Amino acid sequence: MKDMIKTLHPEKKQGVNISRDKYEIIRKAIMSELRTNKEMTFMKLSRAVEKEVRGKFDGSVMWYVTTVKLDLEARGEIKRVPNSRPQLVRLAR
């Protein structure tokens, strides 16, 4: 069986099981973009990740970005900027 990871959710909702390889690809891309840009709207982040992994990723990049972003929030690695519209995200540390 493939190596899987159970994702977390910042609101304690049910996580999902996804491939650890896919998780790591998306996680690295999200963290790289946020290190470079400090703070990004969720849509800009999603588009940047999609561009970065194009041709190297099989599956719905947008779905994985959303899932991994929520997991990273729950783990305290990234956070939403309070009261931002559209939603802004940045590194927590």
Secondary structure, DSSP 8 states (H G I E B T S, - for coil): ---EEE---TT-----EEEHHHHHHHHHHHHHHHHHHSEEEHHHHHHHHHHHHTTS--S-HHHHHHHHHHHHHHTTSEEE-TT-SS-EEEE--
